[in-house]
Amino acid sequence: MDGNSRNRMGISAIATYEPPWLLANDWFDGVIPRKFVHHTGIEARPVSQEDEVTMAVRAVKNLQREVGCDLSACAAVVFASPSFIPPAAAFRLGGEQVARQERLRVAGRQLVRRLGIASCPVAAINWFCSGYSRAVALATRRFAPRLKLQPHQYLLVVTSSRISRITDYSCPQTSALFGDMATVTMLAPLSNQRHPVHFELLYADARKQPADGVFFEFHLRQNVPAPTEEGGREIAAERLVFSLDGMSIADAAPRAMAGALAEALTATGLRPEDLKFVVPHQAGAGIVRLTAMKLDQLGVRAEVINGLTQRVGNISSGSIPYGLKQTWNKLTGTIACPAAAVGSPGVKEVSQGCLLFRATPYHDQIALAVA
């Protein structure tokens, strides 16, 4: 990204909200395969009893407590949630009433109203596990140039995933994969002195690609079990749930993430050896290991961050900001964050995205002091 420091942007802060209810693997006894932990690294996952907007509000409130940000300086919000059922699928399976409940744009407007910043622009998207890459691209390409940000202003990219509400807990492939979480990322101009930038954004993009088959769909199931907070089970007479072709997406995702990273390097003129860290979408430990192998074939020798799913599971569009938050003081140099995801339900496609960041001298100074 060219231009003066007023036009260049980056991450000033990230905050997360993790629901307090943690569902451990023993609840899934007899459902998930014995090698589940080896393949995914997942031992437990948070489950939210609150909706996506409430979780998102909690994440923003955590950001306010951590960095003291004034929400009146927020110039725009991009809200990404992978747990809203796309309108066509919601109407087909549940009719108009269900479709009204799944209106993501309405949820985005509810979010800014509850934060008391209803006058600022808001976009709401569902790009599943590529949602963070897409949201950052929208924030920096669509909103930032149009709004002509002042040095004190910033944008918020909020992710909120409550996939537990659309999970088929009887399915061996998908029942234990996903966790619920909300994250918020503050994107600010490099000239912002109130909230100095830690990681300058060099590249942001996400796009959809044709695939060999349909990896993802929604269904209306009967008599679906679900966990209770006391550790028991309840049966839903009917439940809208997703299905996932786990083997196919596990094969496609590493190639898609490597391809997205290669495109990012080409677009920016960076070389594979320029990267110091890769913080990929944490779909599962096995998929990240396979991604690292694909990246090695590209000449990438950076440290690939893995193993962040143990207590949270796959948190979809929240996994990259969560990964950045977890490794915040470790990260230096140029960092790549590739992601891959299913495409639209019932469509032969995958989505892929990538972000490139460079640690700023300010971040390096802080990280050195903490070390």
N, C-alpha and C positions, 0 to 999 in steps of 0.2 A: 504494500500500500504506500503510494507516494504522497508527497505533499508535506506541508509544514506540520509542526507538532499539534497545532489546533485541529487539523483534519485527521491526524493519526490517532488511533484508539487502542485500548487494551483493557485488561482485567485489573480492576483495583481491589476487588474483594469478592469472596464467595461465602455464602452461608448455606446451611442445610437444616432441614427438619426431619428427624427420624421418629416415626410413631413409637410409642412406648411398648406396644404389644409385640413381642418377639416369638415367632412360631418356629419351633425347632424341628429337626428332621424326624424325631421319633413319632411325631403325629402322623407321618406318612408311611408308617410301618406297613409293609405288604403292598404298597402302591408303587413307590419309586424303586428303580433297580439298585442292586447292591453296589454297583460301581458309580452311583450317582455322584458321591462326594469327590471321587477321583477325577471324574470327567469335568465337574463344574466347580469344585472347591466350596460349594455352598453347604453350610451346616445349619443355618437359621436365616430367617428373613422377617423384617418388620411388616406388620399388617395394620392398616389404618381403619378405624371405625368412623373417621371423618371424611368428608368429601374432598375432592381435589382443590377446590377454591380455599377451603379452610386450611388445608395443609400448606398451600402456597402463601397464605397470609401469615402463618406461623413462621415460615422460612424468612419472609421479609422482615418480620418483627425481630427475628434472631439477628439478621443483618444490621438492623438499626441498633440493637444492643451492642453488637461487636464493633461497629465502626462509627456509630453516632451519625448516620446519614440523615439529612433532612429530605423528606419525601417531596417537598415542594420543588426541589431541584431535579426531580426525575422528569425527563423530557418525553419518554415513551416506554412502553412495556411490550415485550413479546412473551406470550404465554404458550408453552408447549406442553401438551399432555397426551401421552400414548394410551390412556385408558378410556378416552371417549370413543364410543363406537361411531364410525363414519356414518353420515346421514342416510345414505342409500341402504346400507346394511341394517341400520336401526329401524328404518321404515319397513323394509322387507320382512323383518323378523318380528317386530313388535307393533307395527302400525304407527299412526300419527302421535299417539300419546308417548310412546317410548322415544320416537324421533325428537319430540320436543324436549325431553329430559337430557338428550345427548347433544344439545346445541353448544358447541365449543366456543363460538363467538360470544354467546350470552355469558358463558362462564368467564371469559376474559374481561367483559365489561363489569361483571359482578366483582371480580378481583380488584380492579382499580377503584371501584366505588367503595369497597370495604377498606381499602387502604387510604381513602380520603383524597385520591388524586384522579378523580373521574374525568377531569378536563384534559388529561394527557392522552395522546393516541395509544391505541392498543391493537395488537394483532394476535390471533390465536391460531395455533397450528397443531396438527397431529402427523408427525413423520416418524412415529414409533421410535425405534432406537437411534435413528439419525436426526431426531428432533432438535438436539442441542446445536449441531452443526448448522442446520437449516435456520434455527432461530437467531444465532449469532450473525449469520449471513444477512438475514432480513434486517436485523437491528442496525448493522453497520453499512449496508448498501442502500436500504430503502429509507430508514428513518433518519440516520445521522446526517447525510448530505442535505436532506430536505429541511431539517430543523435548524441547521447551522448552530450547533451546540456552542454555548458559552463555556468558558473554562471551568465554571463551578457546576455545570450540569452533567448528568449521566443518564444512561439507559439501563433498564433492568431486563435481563433474560431470566424468566422464571420457568422451571420445569416442575410438574407435579404428576406423579404416577401412582395410581391406585388400581393396579392391574388385578389385585385380589378380588375385586368385585365382578370381574369378567373371567375368572379362572374356573376351569372344570377340575375340581379337586379329586376327581376319580381317574384323571388321565395320567398314565405313567410318564409321558413325555413332558408335560407342561405344568403339572400341578405344583411342583416345588421349585420352579425356576425363578419366579419373579418376586421381588420385594417392593414395598410401597415406600416412597420418599418424595420430599420436595426440596428443590434447591433454588437459589437465586444468585445470579452473577451480576455484579456492577461493572458495566462497560463505560469507561470515561475517556475523554481526550487526554493525550499525553501532557497537556498544559494544566490539567486539574491538580491544583496544589492542596485542596482540601482532602482529596482521596487520591494520592499518587498511584500511578499505574505500576503494577508489579510485572505484568507480562504484556508486551506490545503485540498486537494482532498483526500478523503478516499475511494471512490468507484465511478465507472462510467460504465454504461452498458445500452444497449437498444436491444430489440429483438422483433420478431413478434410471435404472438400467433394465433391459429385457432379461428374463430368466428362462431356464429350461422348463419350469413347471410352476404351479401354484403352490406357494409355501404357507399360505395364511388364509383363514376364513373364519367367519362367525356362524354360530349355530344356536338354535333354541333347544336346550336339553331339558329332560324331565328327571326328577328325583336325583338332583345333584347334591352330594355331600359338601359341607363347608365347615371349617373349624369354628369353635366358640372360644372366647377369651379364657374360659375356665379349662380349656384343653379337651373339651368334648367335641361332639359332632352334631350338626343339625342338617336336615334335609330340605332343600328348596324344591317345591313342586315343579317350578319352571325357573330356568336361569339362562340368560344370554351369556354365552361363553365363546372364547376363541379356540381355534385349533391351530397347531403349528406342525409342519413337516420338519421335525427336529433334525433328522439326518441330512436332509437336503440343505437346510439353512446353515447347518454346521459345516457343510462342505463349501457353500457359496460365500459365507461371511469372511473367512480369512482372505480369500482372493479379492473380495470387494474392498476390504479395508486396505490391503496392499495396493490395489489399483487406485483408490482414492488418494492415498499418500503419494504415489508416484505422480499423479496428476498435479497435486499441490506443489511438488518439487519442480516440475516442469514449468508451471505457471509463475513461480517466483524466482526461478533461476538458481535455486539452492541445490546443493549436491547431497547425496545420501550421507556422506561423511560429515556434513555440517550439523546433522542432528545429534543432540546429546541425550535426549529422552524421548520415548514414545509412551504416551498415556492413552491406550486404545479404549474403546467401548468394552466394558467388562461383562461380556456376554457369558463368560464362564472360563475357568482356568484352562480347559483344554482348547477352546477356540482361540484364546490369546496365545497359547503355545504354538498353535498352527500358524497364527498370524505372524508371530515372530520368525518362524521358518520362512514364510513368504517374503518378509521384509529383508531377511538375510540374503535371499536370492537377488534382491534389488541393490545390495551393497550397503544396506543400513546396518550400522554397527552400534547404534544407540542402545542404551538400557531400556528394555521394554518392561513397563510396570505391569505386574500381574498379581493375582492373589487378593484382590479387594472384595471378592464376593462372599467371603466366609460368613459374615454376620448380616449381610444385606441382600444377597442374591443378585440377580440381574435387575437393576433398577432402571433399565431402558434409557430414556432420554436424559435421566439424571446421572448416569454412571460416569460420564466424562467430567462434569463439574465436581462430582463427589470424589473422583480420582485425583483431580487437581487439588482439591481441598486437603485430601489425606496426605498428599506428598508435597505440599506447598513449599516448605522450607528446604526440601531436598532438590527441587527443580532449579536448574541453571541452564544457561545457553539457549539453544533453539529446541523447542518442544513440538512434537507432532501429536495430534489427537484424531486418529481415524475412527470412523464408525461405519457400521453396516446394519441393515435392517430389512425386514420384510417390506414389500410394497403394499399397494392397496389390496384389500381383501378380495380374493377370487381372481386376481390378475397375475399373469406370469411376469413378475418383476421383482427386483430388489432395489433398495435405496442404499446409497453410500455417501459419505461426507468426510470432510477433513478440515481441521483447524491447524494453523501453524502459529506459534507464539515465540517470542524471544524475551527472555528475562531482562529486565531493565537494570541499570546500575543501582537504582534505588532498591530493587528486590535483592540483588546480590549483596548489598551492604547489610540489609536486614537479616538475610539468611545466614551470612557470615557471623553476625552478632549472636544469633540464636544457637548456632552450631557449637 
